[in-house]
Amino acid sequence: MFKIMIIEDDVALKDEIAGELTKWGNNVHKIINLANIIDEFKSFNPQLILLDINLPFYDGFYWCSEIRKISKVPIIFLSSRNSNMDIIMGINLGADDYIQKPFSIEILVAKVNALLRRTYNFSEQTSDEIIHNEVTLELSTAVLSYKQSTIELSKNEFKILKILMTSNGKIVSRDKLMKRLWDNDWYVDDNTLTVNINRLRTRLKQIGLDNFIQTKRGLGYIIM
């Protein structure tokens, strides 16, 4: 599941896009206050932005430029403007794609999914680290880094994060985690995993990762 922000003043179109992306399991946030976009961006911390150009207050080019000052999050422009200059300006300001209106919702979803796959390849790693968004797990030292903060992980904390971060954004069941964490022949109370997960979440909060591990009730855990 990915966090996607829609910055669009056409309410009907915004709702249609949000509904379709939600069907794909995404967490979609629709900007309501178009005069206060940066504050909402920082609060939601999206993994992809769909950005209209013709907006009240400031246009999409302005907001793209402001977002690029603080983030490398993927941005797709959605616009009825179809001149080469508009497309070139959007790309030069840091947009990753430019889709002209009117467009097929199916094509938009395909482009969104393709960009998310290219940007957030959870299994992509060097020989010594796994990277997800701005979070880096050093395999040789069991150190987790986020922005300017680091923590040294315990053996079980390291194992849990390594399993979750190499699962390609998929939910990992509690049974799978327990089998990977402890010997299959040794009975482990289900509560032991809960204790380890809660302890790890407390550690992660210390470096600003409040919702990095999310529970999917009845299914397991996933990282965001």
N, C-alpha and C positions, 0 to 999 in steps of 0.2 A: 504494500500500500504506500502510495506517495502523497505528499502534501502539495496540492496545486492551488495557486491563487489566480483568480480571474479579475482583471481590471477592465471593466466594460460598462458603458452607460446605457446600453440597450438591454433593458431588464429581461425582455422575452428571450433574447439570444443568450444572455448570461445564464438564465435558468435552464435553457435547453442544453447548453454545454455542460453546466454543472451536473445536471441529471444524468447525462450520458457518461461522464467521467466517473461519477459515483458508482454507476453500475459496474465499472471495472475495478471497484474496490478502493478507489482513491479517496483521500480526505480533501474535500474541495472547500475553499473559502472564497466567498464572493465579496469583493470590496463594496461597501455601501457608501462610506464617506470618502468621496473622490478628492477631497481637499486635504486628507490626512493619510495618504497612502504609505508613507515611509514608516510611521508609527505602527500601522497594522502589519506591514511587511516584517518589521522587527519582532513583533509579538507572535505572528504565525510561523515565521521562518520557513517559507515554502521551498520545495525542491524544484519547482518549475512555475513560471508565470506566463499567463496568456494576457497580452496587453494590447488594448485598442489604442489608436493614435488620436482620433478625434474625441477628446474628453473635455469636460468643463474645467475651469480654473487653469490647469496646465495640460499640455498635450502629452501623448505617450512618449514622444522623443525626450521630453524633459524628464519624465519619470524613469525612463530607461537609463538616462545619464546619471540620475541621482542614485538609482539602485546599483549601478556599476561602480560607484564610488565606495560601496561597502560590501558588495557581494558579487560572486561569479555565477550565481544561480542561472540556469537556462531560461531564456526569454524568447517567446514566440509572439511576434506582432500579428494582430488581426486587424485588417483595415480595408476600407473601400477605396482608399487611395491606391492607384495602380501605376503611377509614373515611375520610371526608372530611378529618378532622383530620390523619391520617397523610400524606395527599397534599398538603394545604396546608403542613404542616410541611416536607416534603421540598422543595417548590418554594421556600418562603421561605428555606430554608437554602442555596439556590443550585443545586438540581438543574434539569436542562433538560427532563426527562421522567420519567414515573412509570408503569411497566408492572406490572400486577397479575398475580400467579401464580394459576393456571397460564396460560401463554400459548403461542401458536403461535411456533415458532422462525422461521418465515417472516416473521411480522409483526415480530418482534424485529429481524431482519436488515434489513427494510425501514426501520424506524424508525432503526436505527443508521446506515444508509447515507444517509438523508435528513438526519440531524443532522450527519453528517460533511460532506456537500455544503454545507449552510448555513454551517457554521463555517469550513471550509477551502476557500474559493473561491480557488484559486491564481491565477486570471486577474483577480480583482478588484483594481483599482488606482486610485489617484488619478492626476492628470496627471503626477505627479512621483515616484511610488514604487510598488514592488511589495512586498506583504507576504505572508509565509508563516509561520504560527505567530508566533513572536516575532522573526522575522528580517525586516529592512526593507532593501530595495535602493533607494537614491536614484538616480533615472535621470539627473538633471542633473549630479550630482557624482561618480557611480561610487563612492559610499561605502556600505559594508554595515554595518548596525548589528544587534547582538544583545545584548539586556538593556542593560547599561551600557557595552558595548565597541563600538568601531568600527574598521574598517580601510578604507583607500583602495585600490581595486582597479586593476590594470593594465587595458589595453584588452581583452586576451583573457580575463582573469578576469571582467571585467564582462560580456562577451558570453556567456560560458559560463553564468554564473548567470542572466542575463536570459532566455536560452533555456530553461533548466531550470525557472525559477520561473514562467514563463508557459505551461508545458505541461500545466497542470491535473492534476498528480500522475501523469502518464503517463511511461512510459519513453521516453527520447530516444535514438535510435540513434547510433552513432559516425559513420556516414556523414552523417547529417543535421547533426550538430554540425560536422563538418569542412566541409561545403558552406556552412554559415552563417558559419563563422569565417573561411574563406579563399576567395578567388576560385575559381570552379569550373574555370577554365582553367589554374590553377596546381597542379601536382602537389605534394601534401603527403604525406610519409611518415606512415604510420599511427602511428608511435611519437611523432610530434610532438604529437598530441592527448593521448596518455598522459602525456607530460611536462608539458603544460599542466594537465591534471586533477590530477596529483600535486602540482604546485606550488601550485595553488589549495587543495587539501585541507590542505596544510601551513599556508597562511595562515589558513584557517578554524579550525584547531585553536588558533591563538593567541587566539581570542576564545571558545573553548569549544564550537565546532561540530565535534565529532570525527567524527560520522557523517552529516553533512548531505547529502553526495553519496555515493550508494551505487551500486556496480557490479552490474548484472544480467548475469551471464556469457552471452556470445553474443547479447545483446540491446542493451545500451547502459547509460545512466545514469538515475538518478531521485533527486530530493531527498526528504528525510524531514522 
